């Protein structure tokens, strides 16, 4: 994640970051800058969903069956393993995670084992009672997907009428229950013009986070990808908007972030170096703490509904499968120094090629999103085509 707000309002953040060490319970907002190398785990507990989103990276939908999902017993054992491993955050995702019949048992078990948990949801099932139950189950945060400022746009992307109103109600219900919540939007050419109004809407309902995902060509997101993906100048325009809003909004009221593009931080770094040198220096400190580039395979892990393990939730292809918890525990998979895929992801900045490999910012960006590069070229180590500062630099330059 590129924590735009924390970078811009870095003065207090830097000292806060430096207080936290791996031996302490680090707040989730500080994980990106902590010394902790254990992964945040994104767990798709089901691929069943009551919506049929056009950009779903796991191809979830109403027609999906339970099929090969982990059983309750397998899921509980996984939670025990993650707790023993002391992962800093377990994020329940889907599909729609609240559709899984034993969700509340899993969430309660995670709470009993001392795990910090969050929820990624379409919001349609978060009634006032469900919001209170989530809070009581120890869920720290609910990220609600909202892909437009109007029902026409959101429902059009989600392919179910009424889903917009339910998602907005979910945010209000979370706030009323005292459960932290935020908006997650996948930016495409269909909804980019509505994002300013969507920020306003998010502020009006009391969302505490506004998180922009760039479209990744994974699952149904690969269908019509070239037509839907933002062009470089549109990415820059949206980044400029987020930077302005992050600067203007009280950082304690709303945090602005982007996901799936480490190069976004470099774009901000270039701006701050020219516009605000002291904040630029603070951002350099934070970047040094957060590690290089994409966290996939290092600080982030994904487990799919059947227990297969991947470097991140967008990398669910056979070529990038790391292992299966049905064959060995997640902790054993993740700590296997001989696992080639994980080893490569953990040294990705040394493997990237193209303009990413020649870029002078490689040591701070790490080469962008590997999944996007893989989908674009078939080469895992090719340049990321979405980079807003993409440029050709002289060969041989580090």
C-alpha positions as CSV (number, residue, x, y, z in Angstrom):
1,X,0.0,0.0,0.0
2,X,1.1,3.6,-0.7
3,X,0.0,5.5,2.4
4,X,-0.3,8.9,0.8
5,X,-1.7,10.6,3.9
6,X,1.0,9.3,6.1
7,X,3.7,10.4,3.7
8,X,2.3,13.9,3.3
9,X,1.7,14.3,7.1
10,X,4.9,12.6,8.0
11,X,6.2,14.7,10.9
12,X,4.3,12.8,13.6
13,X,4.2,9.5,11.7
14,X,8.0,9.1,11.6
15,X,8.4,9.3,15.3
16,X,5.5,7.0,15.8
17,X,7.0,4.5,13.4
18,X,10.3,4.5,15.1
19,X,8.7,3.6,18.4
20,X,7.4,0.3,17.1
21,X,9.6,-2.8,16.9
22,X,8.9,-6.4,15.9
23,X,8.5,-7.5,19.5
24,X,5.6,-5.1,20.1
25,X,2.0,-5.3,19.0
26,X,2.2,-2.9,16.1
27,X,-1.0,-1.1,15.1
28,X,-2.3,-2.1,11.7
29,X,-1.7,1.4,10.4
30,X,2.0,1.1,11.2
31,X,2.6,-2.4,9.7
32,X,3.9,-1.1,6.4
33,X,6.7,0.7,8.3
34,X,7.4,-1.8,11.0
35,X,10.3,-4.3,11.3
36,X,7.8,-7.2,11.1
37,X,8.6,-9.5,8.2
38,X,5.8,-12.0,8.9
39,X,3.1,-11.6,6.3
40,X,-0.3,-9.9,6.4
41,X,-2.5,-12.8,5.1
42,X,-5.3,-12.1,2.6
43,X,-7.5,-15.2,2.9
44,X,-10.2,-15.8,0.3
45,X,-12.4,-18.0,2.5
46,X,-14.9,-18.5,-0.3
47,X,-15.4,-17.8,-4.0
48,X,-19.2,-17.6,-3.5
49,X,-20.7,-14.2,-3.8
50,X,-24.1,-12.5,-4.1
51,X,-22.7,-10.1,-6.7
52,X,-21.1,-10.7,-10.1
53,X,-18.5,-7.9,-10.4
54,X,-17.0,-7.3,-13.7
55,X,-13.5,-6.8,-12.3
56,X,-13.5,-9.7,-9.7
57,X,-9.9,-11.1,-9.5
58,X,-11.2,-14.5,-8.2
59,X,-14.2,-14.8,-10.6
60,X,-16.6,-15.1,-7.7
61,X,-20.3,-15.0,-8.2
62,X,-23.7,-16.4,-7.3
63,X,-23.2,-19.5,-9.5
64,X,-20.2,-20.7,-7.5
65,X,-20.6,-23.7,-5.2
66,X,-18.7,-24.5,-2.0
67,X,-16.8,-27.2,-3.9
68,X,-13.3,-27.5,-2.7
69,X,-13.4,-24.9,0.0
70,X,-11.4,-25.7,3.2
71,X,-13.6,-27.4,5.7
72,X,-14.3,-25.8,9.0
73,X,-11.8,-28.0,10.7
74,X,-9.1,-27.2,8.1
75,X,-9.9,-23.5,8.4
76,X,-9.6,-23.6,12.2
77,X,-6.3,-25.5,12.0
78,X,-5.1,-22.8,9.6
79,X,-6.0,-20.0,12.1
80,X,-4.1,-21.9,14.8
81,X,-1.1,-22.0,12.6
82,X,-1.3,-18.3,11.7
83,X,-1.7,-17.4,15.4
84,X,1.3,-19.5,16.4
85,X,3.3,-17.8,13.6
86,X,2.1,-14.4,15.0
87,X,1.0,-12.9,11.7
88,X,0.3,-9.3,12.3
89,X,-3.1,-9.2,10.4
90,X,-5.5,-11.7,8.9
91,X,-7.9,-10.3,6.4
92,X,-11.1,-12.3,5.6
93,X,-12.0,-11.9,1.9
94,X,-13.9,-13.7,-0.7
95,X,-16.1,-13.8,-2.8
96,X,-18.3,-12.4,-0.1
97,X,-16.9,-13.7,3.2
98,X,-20.1,-13.2,5.1
99,X,-21.8,-15.8,2.8
100,X,-19.6,-18.6,4.3
101,X,-21.8,-20.4,6.8
102,X,-19.1,-20.7,9.4
103,X,-17.7,-17.2,9.1
104,X,-18.7,-16.2,12.6
105,X,-17.0,-19.3,14.0
106,X,-13.8,-18.6,12.2
107,X,-13.8,-14.9,13.2
108,X,-14.5,-15.9,16.8
109,X,-11.7,-18.5,16.8
110,X,-9.2,-15.9,15.4
111,X,-10.2,-13.5,18.2
112,X,-9.7,-16.2,20.8
113,X,-6.2,-16.9,19.4
114,X,-5.3,-13.3,19.6
115,X,-5.2,-12.5,15.9
116,X,-6.0,-9.0,14.6
117,X,-8.5,-9.4,11.8
118,X,-10.1,-7.2,9.1
119,X,-12.8,-7.8,6.5
120,X,-13.0,-7.1,2.8
121,X,-16.7,-7.1,1.8
122,X,-19.2,-5.8,-0.8
123,X,-21.2,-4.5,2.2
124,X,-24.6,-5.9,1.1
125,X,-24.9,-8.1,4.1
126,X,-23.8,-5.7,6.8
127,X,-27.0,-4.8,8.5
128,X,-26.9,-2.9,11.8
129,X,-26.9,-6.2,13.7
130,X,-24.2,-7.7,11.5
131,X,-22.0,-4.6,12.1
132,X,-22.3,-5.0,15.8
133,X,-21.6,-8.7,15.6
134,X,-18.4,-8.0,13.5
135,X,-17.3,-5.5,16.2
136,X,-17.9,-8.1,18.9
137,X,-16.1,-10.8,17.0
138,X,-12.9,-8.7,17.1
139,X,-12.9,-7.5,13.5
140,X,-10.8,-4.3,13.6
141,X,-11.8,-2.9,10.2
142,X,-14.2,-3.4,7.4
143,X,-13.2,-2.4,3.9
144,X,-16.4,-1.9,1.8
145,X,-16.2,-1.9,-2.0
146,X,-17.8,1.1,-3.6
147,X,-17.1,1.6,-7.3
148,X,-19.0,4.8,-8.0
149,X,-20.7,7.8,-6.6
150,X,-24.0,6.8,-8.2
151,X,-26.1,3.6,-8.2
152,X,-25.9,3.6,-12.0
153,X,-22.1,3.2,-12.1
154,X,-21.6,1.0,-9.0
155,X,-24.5,-1.3,-9.8
156,X,-23.4,-1.5,-13.4
157,X,-19.9,-2.7,-12.4
158,X,-21.4,-5.1,-9.7
159,X,-24.2,-6.3,-12.0
160,X,-26.8,-6.4,-9.2
161,X,-29.3,-3.6,-8.8
162,X,-29.5,-2.2,-5.3
163,X,-25.9,-3.0,-4.4
164,X,-24.9,0.6,-4.2
165,X,-27.5,1.5,-1.6
166,X,-26.6,-1.5,0.5
167,X,-22.9,-0.7,0.4
168,X,-23.6,2.9,1.5
169,X,-25.8,1.6,4.3
170,X,-23.1,-0.8,5.3
171,X,-20.6,2.1,5.9
172,X,-23.2,3.9,8.0
173,X,-24.0,0.8,10.0
174,X,-20.3,0.2,10.7
175,X,-19.9,3.7,11.9
176,X,-23.0,3.4,14.2
177,X,-21.6,0.2,15.6
178,X,-18.2,1.8,16.4
179,X,-16.5,-0.4,13.8
180,X,-13.8,1.3,11.7
181,X,-14.6,1.2,8.0
182,X,-13.3,2.5,4.7
183,X,-14.1,2.6,1.0
184,X,-12.3,0.5,-1.5
185,X,-12.6,1.5,-5.2
186,X,-11.1,-0.1,-8.3
187,X,-10.4,2.8,-10.6
188,X,-11.2,2.2,-14.3
189,X,-12.2,4.3,-17.3
190,X,-15.8,3.6,-16.3
191,X,-15.7,5.3,-13.0
192,X,-12.7,7.6,-12.9
193,X,-14.7,10.8,-13.4
194,X,-16.9,10.0,-10.3
195,X,-14.0,9.5,-7.9
196,X,-14.0,13.2,-6.6
197,X,-17.7,12.8,-5.8
198,X,-17.1,9.4,-4.3
199,X,-14.5,10.9,-2.0
200,X,-17.1,13.4,-0.9
201,X,-19.7,10.6,-0.3
202,X,-17.1,8.6,1.7
203,X,-16.5,11.6,3.9
204,X,-20.2,12.2,4.4
205,X,-20.8,8.7,5.7
206,X,-17.8,8.8,8.0
207,X,-15.5,6.4,6.2
208,X,-12.0,6.6,7.7
209,X,-10.0,5.3,4.7
210,X,-10.2,5.9,1.0
211,X,-8.3,3.2,-0.8
212,X,-7.8,3.1,-4.6
213,X,-7.0,-0.1,-6.3
214,X,-5.7,0.0,-9.9
215,X,-7.2,-2.6,-12.1
216,X,-5.2,-5.8,-12.2
217,X,-5.6,-8.3,-15.1
218,X,-6.6,-11.2,-12.9
219,X,-9.8,-13.2,-13.1
220,X,-12.6,-11.3,-14.7
221,X,-10.4,-8.2,-14.4
222,X,-8.5,-9.5,-17.4
223,X,-11.7,-9.3,-19.6
224,X,-11.7,-6.1,-21.5
225,X,-8.6,-5.0,-19.5
226,X,-7.0,-2.9,-22.2
227,X,-10.2,-0.8,-22.7
228,X,-10.9,-0.4,-18.9
229,X,-7.3,0.3,-17.6
230,X,-6.5,3.9,-17.0
231,X,-3.9,5.6,-19.3
232,X,-0.8,7.0,-17.8
233,X,-2.0,10.6,-17.8
234,X,-5.2,9.4,-16.2
235,X,-3.3,7.7,-13.4
236,X,-1.3,10.9,-12.8
237,X,-4.5,12.9,-12.7
238,X,-6.0,10.6,-10.1
239,X,-2.8,10.6,-8.1
240,X,-2.8,14.4,-8.1
241,X,-6.4,14.4,-6.9
242,X,-5.6,12.0,-4.0
243,X,-2.5,14.0,-3.0
244,X,-4.5,17.2,-2.9
245,X,-7.3,15.6,-0.9
246,X,-4.8,14.0,1.5
247,X,-3.2,17.4,2.0
248,X,-6.5,19.2,2.5
249,X,-8.2,16.7,4.8
250,X,-7.5,16.2,8.5
251,X,-5.3,13.1,8.6
252,X,-7.2,11.8,11.6
253,X,-10.5,12.0,9.7
254,X,-9.6,10.1,6.5
255,X,-6.5,8.3,5.2
256,X,-5.9,8.1,1.4
257,X,-4.0,5.1,-0.1
258,X,-3.4,3.3,-3.4
259,X,-2.7,-0.4,-3.9
260,X,-0.9,-2.6,-6.5
261,X,1.5,0.1,-7.7
262,X,4.7,0.8,-5.6
263,X,5.7,3.4,-8.2
264,X,2.9,5.7,-6.9
265,X,5.1,6.4,-3.9
266,X,8.0,7.4,-6.3
267,X,5.7,9.8,-8.1
268,X,4.8,11.4,-4.8
269,X,8.4,11.4,-3.8
270,X,9.4,13.4,-6.9
271,X,6.7,15.9,-6.2
272,X,7.7,16.4,-2.5
273,X,11.3,16.8,-3.4
274,X,10.4,19.8,-5.4
275,X,7.5,21.2,-3.4
276,X,8.3,20.4,0.2
277,X,11.9,19.2,1.0
278,X,11.4,18.6,4.8
279,X,8.4,16.3,4.1
280,X,10.4,14.7,1.3
281,X,13.1,13.8,3.8
282,X,10.5,12.3,6.2
283,X,9.1,10.3,3.4
284,X,12.5,8.9,2.6
285,X,12.7,7.7,6.2
286,X,9.3,6.0,5.9
287,X,10.2,4.4,2.6
288,X,13.4,3.0,4.1
289,X,11.4,1.4,6.9
290,X,8.8,0.0,4.6
291,X,11.1,-2.0,2.4
292,X,11.4,-2.0,-1.4
293,X,8.4,-2.0,-3.6
294,X,5.6,-4.5,-3.8
295,X,5.1,-6.6,-0.7
296,X,3.9,-9.8,-2.5
297,X,5.7,-12.9,-1.3
298,X,7.3,-11.0,1.6
299,X,5.0,-8.9,3.8
300,X,1.9,-10.1,2.0
301,X,0.5,-13.6,1.4
302,X,-2.7,-15.0,-0.1
303,X,-4.6,-18.2,0.6
304,X,-7.4,-19.1,-1.7
305,X,-10.6,-20.9,-0.8
306,X,-9.1,-24.4,-1.3
307,X,-5.9,-23.6,0.7
308,X,-3.5,-22.9,-2.1
309,X,-0.9,-20.3,-1.2
310,X,0.2,-17.4,-3.5
311,X,2.5,-14.4,-3.2
312,X,-0.6,-12.1,-3.3
313,X,-4.3,-12.2,-4.0
314,X,-3.9,-11.1,-7.6
315,X,-1.3,-13.8,-8.4
316,X,-3.6,-16.8,-8.4
317,X,-2.2,-18.6,-11.4
318,X,-0.6,-22.0,-11.5
319,X,2.8,-20.6,-12.4
320,X,2.9,-18.6,-9.1
321,X,1.4,-21.2,-6.7
322,X,3.7,-21.4,-3.7
323,X,2.1,-24.5,-2.0
324,X,-1.0,-25.9,-0.4
325,X,-1.9,-25.9,3.3
326,X,-3.5,-29.3,2.7
327,X,0.0,-30.6,2.1
328,X,2.0,-28.7,4.7
329,X,1.2,-25.9,7.2
330,X,1.3,-22.4,5.9
331,X,4.1,-21.5,8.3
332,X,6.3,-24.3,6.8
333,X,5.5,-23.1,3.3
334,X,6.3,-19.5,4.0
335,X,9.5,-20.2,5.8
336,X,10.9,-22.6,3.2
337,X,14.1,-21.0,2.0
338,X,14.2,-23.4,-0.9
339,X,10.9,-22.2,-2.3
340,X,11.9,-20.7,-5.7
341,X,8.9,-18.5,-6.2
342,X,9.1,-16.9,-2.8
343,X,12.8,-16.5,-3.0
344,X,12.5,-14.7,-6.4
345,X,9.7,-12.4,-5.1
346,X,11.9,-11.5,-2.1
347,X,14.7,-10.4,-4.4
348,X,12.5,-9.0,-7.2
349,X,14.4,-5.7,-7.5
350,X,17.4,-7.6,-8.7
351,X,15.4,-9.5,-11.3
352,X,13.2,-6.8,-13.0
353,X,14.1,-5.8,-16.5
354,X,13.0,-3.3,-19.1
355,X,12.6,0.3,-18.1
356,X,12.0,-0.9,-14.5
357,X,15.4,-2.6,-14.4
358,X,17.1,0.5,-15.7
359,X,15.2,3.0,-13.5
360,X,17.2,5.0,-10.9
361,X,14.3,4.5,-8.5
362,X,14.4,0.7,-8.6
363,X,15.8,0.5,-5.1
364,X,12.8,2.4,-3.8
365,X,10.1,1.0,-6.0
366,X,11.3,-2.5,-6.6
367,X,9.9,-2.6,-10.1
368,X,6.2,-2.1,-9.7
369,X,3.5,-4.8,-9.8
370,X,4.8,-8.2,-11.0
371,X,1.3,-9.6,-11.7
372,X,0.5,-6.7,-14.1
373,X,3.8,-7.2,-15.9
374,X,3.3,-10.9,-16.1
375,X,-0.2,-10.5,-17.6
376,X,1.0,-7.9,-20.1
377,X,4.0,-9.7,-21.4
378,X,4.1,-13.3,-20.0
379,X,7.4,-12.3,-18.3
380,X,7.2,-12.0,-14.6
381,X,10.2,-9.6,-14.5
382,X,9.1,-7.3,-17.3
383,X,8.4,-3.6,-16.7
384,X,5.1,-2.6,-15.1
385,X,3.1,-1.0,-17.9
386,X,1.1,1.3,-15.5
387,X,4.0,3.3,-14.1
388,X,3.1,7.0,-14.0
389,X,6.8,8.0,-14.3
390,X,7.8,5.3,-16.8
391,X,10.7,6.4,-18.8
392,X,13.6,5.0,-20.7
393,X,16.9,5.5,-18.9
394,X,20.4,4.8,-20.2
395,X,21.4,1.2,-20.1
396,X,23.7,0.3,-17.3
397,X,22.3,3.0,-14.9
398,X,21.3,1.3,-11.6
